[in-house]
Amino acid sequence: MKIVGQHYGSYMASLSMRKLREERGNTYWGMDDDTRDRLRSKLMPSVLSYQSVP
């Protein structure tokens, strides 16, 4: 599980990049933690349900 998370970690981070707005109204690119957590929660059941072909 840990190895798969490390392998896809940078890909999930790049998918989680969004334009965010700070208090002063300036926009910048940053990681949306909610999106990253949703991607991670979708990946984990897939890893657990994987069955290799004999």
C-alpha positions, 0 to 999 in steps of 0.5 A: 500500500505504501509503495503504491502511494509513493508511486502515484503521489506526485501524479495525484499532487499534479492532478490536485493543483488549482488556482487558489485565492489568498486573503488579499485577492491574489491568485496563485497555483497551489495544491487542493488538499481535498482533491488530493485526499479524494484521489487517495481515497479512491486509490486505496480500495482499488489496491485492496481489491486487486487480485493477481492472476495465477 
